[in-house]
Amino acid sequence: MTEESERRPETPAEENGSAGVFAVLGKQLKLTRERAGLNQREFGQLVGYGPDQISAMERGVRTPRPEFLRRADEILGANGMFIAVIPEVEEAMTRARTRHPEWYRGYAALEAQAVSLHDYSTMGVLGLLQTEDYARAVFTQRHPPLDEETIEKRVADRLSRQQIFEQWPPPEFSFVIEQAVLERPIGGRKVHRGQLQQLLRIGHMRNVQLQIMPTGRENHPSLGGSLTLLIPKGKEQVAYMEIQGYPKLISDREQVRVLAARYGIIRAQALNPYESLDLIEKMLEER
């Protein structure tokens, strides 16, 4: 990867002026929230967002949706200030493009168009589900090390992908996570706890099925590693795998069929969604 490709803008916008819109709006949001006497967690609970998402919007690295701005305006008593900028935000959103490493952009573009996405994770929490602190810990621990500028850009790009959960109509999601992944305290106790709480929040969404594969299972249908299946709008299902930073996007129908069948068996052998959320809650109680 070239040095130039790593030094792209770290916000969700390119060098077309959109970044400035999000940065200024984020500062206004933070100032108004603080004047209302709310911290990020308290405000997030009122608008239905996590503190990491609020933080990202206030720093200009996550695009605030129009419905969020309307709700924020009401809760913070902004007297129409946030509603007034919705047309500019919508225009900026049409011009904004999330930046990712060159090798990842093909998949990222498909993911943004997904009407359904299914993932099996074996080593770490999927980027789409990560908190800001967890993502930063992952990139900080990377070897060979990344410089601070690149770490922050990667974190911003990862958080920006999570806007797919706010689309309407919502895509259908299913996630199967190995229990060992949830037991690995990446980033330390506080970060680990925050990540478990994030999984609980996402797992309770109506369009999400989150399942845990118990470590104690004697039989396992796929020890070959992580796997993502997705259907982009108007296109056929594809599969994506990444091993040690080497990506593989699979579009061959027969190969995708085999992987989809394998994923179905994985889901059948995992805990059901209710059992899985109960397990995460018990893990939180123990920490």
N, C-alpha and C positions, 0 to 999 in steps of 0.2 A: 504494500500500500504506500503510495507516495506521500511525502510530507504535505504537499498542497491539498490532497484529498482529505487529510485529517483536520485541516485548519479551516473548515467551513463554518458558517454561522451556527452558534449553539442554540438559537431560538427556533421556533417552529416555522420561521419565515426565511426566505432568501433575501438577497440584497436588493429588494424591490420596494422597500419602505414599510412593508407589513410588520417587520420586527419592531419598529418604533411605535406603532399603534398598540401592540400588545404590551410593550414595556411601560408606556405612559399609563395605560389603563390599569396595569398591575399596581403601579405606585398609588394611583387614586383609590383603588380597592383597599390596599393595605391601610392607607391613611384614614379612610372612612370607617373601616372595621375597628381600628384602634380608638378612634373617637367615640365609637359606640360601646367601648369597654369590653370587647369580645376578643378572646384569643383565637387562634386558627382552628383549634379543635371545637370550641363552642360554636363558632360561626359555621364550621363545616357541618355540624349536627343539625343546624337550623335549615341549611340549604340542601342537605343530602349528599355532601361530599366529605371525603376524608381530609385530614390535616395536610397530608402530602400534596393532595390535589390543590388545596387552597394556596399552599406555599408556592407551588409551581405557577399558578395563575398570577400571584402577586409579584413573582420574579419575571414574568413575561415569557416563560418557557412552555406554557400551556394555554391554549386558546379558550377563553371563556365563552360558553355557548349562549345564544340569545336568551334562552329560558332561564339560565343561571343569572344573567344580568338583571332580568326582570324581578326575580326572586330576591336577589341581593339588594336591589334598589328599595324594595319594600321593607325588608328586614332592617337595613341600615339607615332607613329614613333619608335616602339620598335625594329625594324630591325630583326624581326624573333624570338625574345626571347620568346614571348607567343606561337607562332606557334610551336616552338621546343618542348614545354612541353606537347603538345596535346596527344601524345601516352601515357605518364605517367598519365595524367589526366583521359584518357579513361580507363586505367587499374585500377586506383584507384576507378573510378566510379563503376566498376563491383564488387568491394569488399566492397563498402560502404553501410551501412544500416542506415537509419534514425531511431533515437531513440525516442520513445514515451512512455507515461505511459503504464504500462503492460495491463490495461483494454482497451486501445485504439488501440493497435497494430494490432489486427485482422482487424478492419475497415481500418486503415491506409494502410495496405498491399493491400487491395482491391481497395482503392482509387488510389493508385499508378499505378494500372493496368487498370484503368477505360477507356473505350472508349466513355462513356457518363456519365454525372453526372448532376443531377437536385436537387436544394435545395430550401426550403422555410424557411426563417429565421424570427423569431418573437421577439426575445429579444436583440440580438446583431448581429453585422456583422459576417458572417461565417468566421471561421479561415482561410479558403483558400483565402479569399479576404482581409484579414487584413494587414495594414501596420505594420512595426516593432514597431512604437510608440504606435499604438492602441493596439497591442497584449501585449506589456509590461504593458500598463495601465490596461488591463483586468486582467492579472496575478497579478499585484501589488495590485489591489483592492480585490483580492480573500480572502474569510474568510472560515475557519481559515487561517491566513496569511501563505504564502510560503516564505522560506528563499531566499536570493538573488541568490544563486547558482542555485536553482531550477527554479526560475523565468527566468534567462538567458538561461537555458537549454530548458525550455518550449518555449521561444520565438524563439530560434534557430531551434527547431524541427518544429515549426509552419511555419516559413519562408521556410524551406527546402521542405515542401509539395507543395509550389507554383511552383516548377519546372515542375509540370504537365502541366502548361500553355505553356511550351516551347517544348513539345514533338511533333514529327512529325511521322505520320500524327496526327493532333491535335484532342483531344477528343471534343465531342460536350457538351457544357455547357448551362444550363439555371438556372437563379437565380431569385427568387421572394423574395423581402425584404419588410417587413412592413414599412410604412412611418415613424412610431414612432421610429423605429430603427435608421433611418437617422437623426432624430431630437434630439436624445440623445447624448450630447457632451462628450462622454467618453474620459477622458484624458485631457479635456480642449479645448479651442478654436483652438489652433494651431494643435493639434492632430486630432481634429474633421475635420478641413478643409483638412488636408492631407489625411484623410480617404475618404472623399467625392471625392477628386481628383483621388485617386486610383480607386474608383468605376467607375468613368468616363473613365479612361484609359482602364480598363478591359472591361467595357461595350461596347467599340468601337471595340473590337476584332471581327474578322469575324466569329469565332466559338462560340461566347458568345451571349446569349440573357438575358439581365438583365431587370427586371421589378419591379415596385414599386406597392405595394398594398395600395391604399389611405386609410387614417384613416377614411375618411367620408363615406366609403361604408356602406350602411344599411344592406346588406346581405353578409354573409361570409360562405364559405363552410367548413372551418376547423378552429375551435378555440381550437383544441387539442394540439397545440404546433408545434415546428419546425420539419422538416422532410427532409431527404436526400434519393434520389433514385440514384442508380448507376448500371452500367453494366460493370463488369470486363471483360477483353479480354478473349473470349472463354467460358464465363460463363453466367448464367442467371442473370436477374436483381435482386438486393437485396435492402432492405430498412434499414435505420439506424436512430435511434432516441436516444436522450440523454436528461434526465430530472434530474436536480440537481446532475449531475455527475454520474448518473446511466445509463449506455449504454444498448441499445437493438438492436441487429442485426437480421433482419427478412429475412428469405429465403423461407418461405412457399409461394408457388405460389399464392394461393388465397388471402392471406393477402397482398402480394406485389401488386397484381392486384387492390385491393380495394384502397390502398394508392396511386397507380399511377393514378387511375381514379380521386381520390380526388385532386391530384396535378394538373391534367389537368383542373379541374374546377377553382382552385385557379389562374392559369395562365390566364384563360379566363376572370376572373373578375378583374384582375390587369390592370394597365396602360400598353399600348404596349411599346416595347423597346424605340421607338423614344420619346414618351411622358415621359417615365421614365428618360431618359438622360436629357431631357429639364428641368424636375423638379429638378434634382440634380444640374444642372447649375444655376438655379434660387436660390436654397438654398445657393450655393457658393457665389453668388452675394450679398446675404443678410448678409453674415458673414465676 
